[in-house]
Amino acid sequence: MRVLLALALCALILGGVWRYTATLGAPGDARAAIPATTGAANTVSGLTVELHATAPLATSPFGPTPNGPAASLLLQGAVLAAADSQPAFVTRRFDLPPLPRQRTELLARASFASEAQGHRHALQVRLLLHGTPLAEATAWSEAGLPLTVVLPVDLRHVP
């Protein structure tokens, strides 16, 4: 009886780990990540995200998503925007769809090009509303490592 209980417990743990890893990098639908609202008063439009990197961005087999985009912007697990490459010290702008008036987190992921692997890198993420900065985050990475920046945003009190 103890052997069956131990086998059932092992199967339960392995099944949970398999389920977790199967859904960990699953791409989502950006429309599903943004809940439907009843009117324009419940959303904020005119939002733009700027990504600025200190080294060139390129796809990497060792990045957050292997052979995926060099830079991606996610909201609640769904990809809002992506770029295959970006030169160093060039700001890339992504226009966002209307977002609900709530607290949320934007996630920016970046993989640096192989020729820039010998140095530390930075990624700056800015959220703008009609050109006015609302939030900003900057992160530094050790040489050769991809970067993930979390930008917490509270849109409940934005005019």
N, C-alpha and C positions, 0 to 999 in steps of 0.2 A: 504494500500500500504506500509506503514511504517512497519507493522508487517511482511509482506512478505520479505521486504528488510532486516529486522533484522534476520529473520530465515535463509535467504540465507547467510548472513554474518556469522552467527553462524555455519552453515553447512560447509562453506568454511574454517573457522578457525579450526574446529574439524577435518575435512578431512586432512588439512595440518599437524596437530599434529599427527594424526594417521599414516600418510605416513612417517613422520619423525621417529616416534618410531618404526615402522615396519622395517625400513631399518637401524636403528641405530646399531644393533649388528649383522647384516647379514654377514655371513662368505663369503669371496670372494675367488676367484681362484688366486693363486699366479702367474700363467702364464698370467692372464689378467691384473694384476697390473704392470707387466713389459712390456713396449711397445716393439713391434717387431722392430728390427733395421736391417739395410741392411748389416752390416758386423761386424767382430770382433773388428774393430777399434773404434766402437761406444759403446763398452761395456767394463766393468772392471770385470775381473775374478780373482779368488784366494782370495776372501773376506771371512772372518770368523768373527763371532760375539761371544764374550765371555760374559756370564752372571755369576756374582758372588754375592751371597746373604749372609748376616750375620746371617740368621736364616733358618731353613728347609722350603722348599716350598712344598705345597700340595694343592690338589683341595679344593675349599671352596664353599659352597652354597651362600656365600655373596661376592664372588670375582667379578672381572670385567665381567667374563662370568660364570654364575652359573653352578657348576659341570663341568666346562670346564678344560682345562689343568692348571697346577700350574704355568707354565711359558710359555709365547708365544711371538713370535717375528713377528711383522706385518710390511708390507710395503704397503702403500696406501690402507689400509683396508684388505689386503689379508694376511693370515697366511703363513709365510715362514717356521717357525719351531715351535715346541711345545714340552713340556716335562710334564709328569704327576707328577713327584716329583723330588726333588733335596735336598741332605743333606746340612747342613750349612757349609759355608766356603769351598765349593767345586766349582770349576769353570767348567761350562758347555760350550762346544764349539759347535756352529752351523755353518756349511759350507753353504754359500749362493750361489745361482745360479748367473751367470753373470748379473750385473746390468748396466743399461744405464749410460752414462757419463752425468750426470745432477745433479742438486741440489735435494735432497730428504730427507725424514725423516724416520728413523726407530723407531718403537714404541715397547717397551718391557713392558709386563704386568706380574705381579707376585702376587700370593696369598700365604700368609704365613701359616704354619701349626698351628693348634689350640693350641698346647702346647707352642708355641712361642708368644702367644698373649699378654703377660704382659710386653713386652719390645719394644723399638723402633727398627726398622729394616732398613737396607740399601740394595740397589740393585745397583751394578755397571755394566755398559754396555760398552764394548769396541769393536770397529770395527778395525780389523786387515787386512792388505794387505800383504799376504805372511809372516805373523809373525810380521810385522812392524805396530805399532799403527797409525791409521788415526784419530780416534775420540774417545772420552771417555765422559761418563756422569755418575754421581752418584746421587741418590736421597734417602732421608730418609723418613720414614713413622712413623706416630704415632702408638701406640700399637693397634693391631687388624685390621688395615686398609691395603687393598691391595695397591700395588705400580704400577704406570705407569710412565715410563721414556721415554722421547722423545730425540732422538739422531739425530740432524741435521748433514747432510753429504753433502759435495760438491765434487762430483766425476769428475768434468769437467777437472781438471788439474792433475789428478792422472796419473803417468806414466804407 
